[in-house]
């Protein structure tokens, strides 16, 4: 059995580099993957490349700049729609300007909003 069978992943920065390589690995291991990137052409190229290597891959893509909150929410909603559930694996490999906020009285990191 594949290690990520029946798992769902949302990978930002999926148009190239580490994001694209991670998507290929996750698809090989049986995950349903939604790739997100602001560069539509790079995203299309990565998607075609993965589908050529793994014709049965469960893969979709969504063009968005996740540094923009509304676009990040739309990407998560797209992933939820494709997988019929919330993605349990989220890899943020893009948007260096998108940072978590630290609560004043707690040591842990808390995101500004739950999406």
C-alpha positions, 0 to 999 in steps of 0.5 A, a space after each residue: 500500500 502506498 504511504 499517502 493513499 487516501 490522504 489529501 495535500 494542498 501544496 503552494 509553490 507547486 509550479 516549480 522547485 521543491 513544491 513541484 518535486 513534493 507534488 510528484 512524490 506525494 502523487 507517487 505515494 497515492 495522495 490526492 494533490 492540489 497544486 497552487 502557484 501564482 505563476 499559471 504557466 509554471 503550474 500548467 507545466 508542472 501539472 502536465 509533467 506529473 500527469 505524463 509520468 503518473 497518468 493515474 495521479 489524483 492531481 488538480 491545480 489552482 492559480 493563486 497568490 497565497 500572500 493575498 488572504 482572499 486568494 489563499 482562502 479560495 485555494 483551500 476551498 478549491 482543494 476542499 471541493 476537489 477532495 470532498 473534505 479538508 486537506 489534512 496535509 498543507 505545505 506552504 512552500 511559497 509567499 515569504 510575505 505571508 507570516 503567522 502571528 504570535 499571540 501576546 500571552 502564549 508561546 505558540 504560533 497562531 495564524 491570523 485567521 482560520 481558513 
